[in-house]
Amino acid sequence: MSDRSRDGAEAPFSEHSPHETDAFKALARRWAATVTVLTGRRRDDAGAAALDGFTATAFLTVSIDPPIVLVSATQQSSAGALVRECDHFTVNLLSDGQRSIAERFAMPLESRGDAFATIEHELDPRGAAVIAGSLGAFSGSVRSLIDAGDHVLLLLDVSHIRVAREERSPLLYLDRAFRRAGDKL
């Protein structure tokens, strides 16, 4: 494929096969996303319910009626394991002052310790953590899990919604960096 247009000028796009991993990642990095932390309860080594969570930017609303949201997690990670272990989650949409929370939950489980010991939160009706200072949270039960290549897609039937009373800006992730939302256009 040519990087030149018909008139000989440089083409505005370079062409790539969808199997070119580097090109796929390069374009995906240009997708700005609100940073979320998904929380749930898993069983610890002693069999007790323990709060856990992970950072995700692959989140979207799927349906308003009925209310359904989707989160994607890497199959071979502690996030993928948590998604398969729990039947109820809360998706917390982080505000722009919560970068440290996003970074903490992006760490592997064994590296971050008990993150909830130092993060202000309350529990939703089924025991998942709603993080204080966030934009709000969707809580719900697992509708389905879908294997999608190296990721698993989690569909949640939303049963509770919490929206912050105070207006806050979202924490965004774009091109491998945390960012704030800019001015309206």
Protein Blocks (a to p, Z undefined) as FASTA:
>chain_A
ZZbdfkopacfbdcddfklmklmmmmmmmpccdddddddddddfkopacddddddfbdcd
fbfbdcdddddddfkbcklmmmmmpcbdcdddddfklmmmmmmmmpcfklnopmklmmcc
dddfkopacdehiabdcddddfbdcdehjbccdddddfbdcddfbdcdddddeehiacdd
dddZZ
